[in-house]
Amino acid sequence: MVEGLSHITFVVKDLERMKLLLVGALGGKEVYDSGDKPFSISREKFFEVGGIWIAAMEGDSLSQKTYNHVAFKVPAGDLTRYRVAIEKLGLPIREPRARIEGEGQSLYFYDFDNHLFELHTTTLAQRLKTYARNK
């Protein structure tokens, strides 16, 4: 039986740039750096962001942007602060998709390696309740 999410891994060209995003902009913390003695397939760093283990491994960037993404739950009042931090890093912000009333707000942005991130203000329960109300 699946117990929950273990971790999310991103392959990135530059581990320090990923640290700027995960620690500097999203408020996470670095908890491990393999240095020149990796135990995995390449150099890596581990981070905790909102209680989630994020692994960043050195490698080639994605060749193109897609809508595949990871979303973090954030308070609605913090979206502006996150937008400013992301803009300071020069990361491209993607316009959000159309929303219905009660669905929450999202801030979508691509990292340095074409991974799409979303900062979202509601939960699954809230989303399902909104959809049920709007059927």
N, C-alpha and C positions, 0 to 999 in steps of 0.2 A: 504494500500500500504506500502510495506517495504521501510523505509527511509534510511537504511544503517546498518552497523554493530554496535551493541550496545556494546558488550563486549565478551571476550573469558574467559572461566573459566577452570582452571586446578585444579584437586584434587591432593594434594601433601602430602607426609609424614611429611615434615619439611618446614614450612613457611620461616624460615631464610635461608635455602639452596636455596629456590626458589628466595629469594631476592638477593642472591649472583649472580644468573644468570641474572635476569631481570634488576637489578640496576648495579651491578658490571661489568658484561660482556657486556650487551646490551645497557647500558646507560640510562635505564628508571629511573623513580622516584617512590618511595612509596608515596601514597596519603591517605591511610587509613589502620588502624590496629584495628580490633575488640577487641583485648585483650581478657580478660576473659568474655566479655559480647557480644557475637555474636548475630546479628539480624537474621542470616540465620541458616543453619543446622549444622554449625561447625565454629570454629575460622577461620578468613579469613583476608587477606590483599589485598588491591587494589593497582595496579600500572598503570602508564601510560608509554607505550613504543611506540615511534613514533606516538603519538597522539591516540593510541588505548588503551582502558581500558582493563586491564588484571586482572582477579580475581583469587586469589589462595586460595583454601579452604583446610583445614586440613582433611586428610583421608588416605585411603590405596593407595599405589602406584599401577600402572597398573601391571598386572602379566606378560605381555609380550610386546615386542617391535613390532610395526606394521609400515606400511608406511603412515597411517593417520597422517597428520601434519598440522601445521600452518606455513606460510611463511611470512617473513618480507622483504620489499624492502630495499636494502642498496646500496650505491655507490660501484661500482666495486673496486675502490681503497682502500676501507675499509675492504675487505674480509680478508686480512692477519692479520690486527689488531684484528678482531673478532676471528679468528682462534686461535691466541695466547691467548686471554682472556679465551676462551672456554677450551683450552688445560690446562691452569693454574688451572681450576676448576676440571680437571681430567675427563671431560665428554667424552663419546665415540663419535667419529666422524664417520659418515657413508659415504662411497664413493658415489659420485654423480652418477646419471644414465648417460648413453650416451647422448650426446647433438649434435644438428646440429648447423652449423655456424649461429650466430646471435641470438641464443636462450638465451644467457646470461650464467652466472655462478651461481653456488649454493654451499653453505656450509650447509651440513646436520649434525645435531648432536642430540643425545638424552639427555634429562635432567636427574636429579637424580631419576625420577619416571617413566621412560620409555616413556615420551612424545617426539615425534619427532618434531624438529624445523628445518626450512630452512631459510637461509639468501640468498636472490635472488637478482640479479642485474638488471632485466628488468621488464617491465610492461606487462599487458595483451595486450595492443595495439601493443607493440613491438613483443610479441610472435605470435600474429595472423598474423602480417605482414611477419614474418619469415616463418611461416607455409605456407602461401599463395605463397610465393616466391619459396618454395621448393616442391610444389605439383607435 
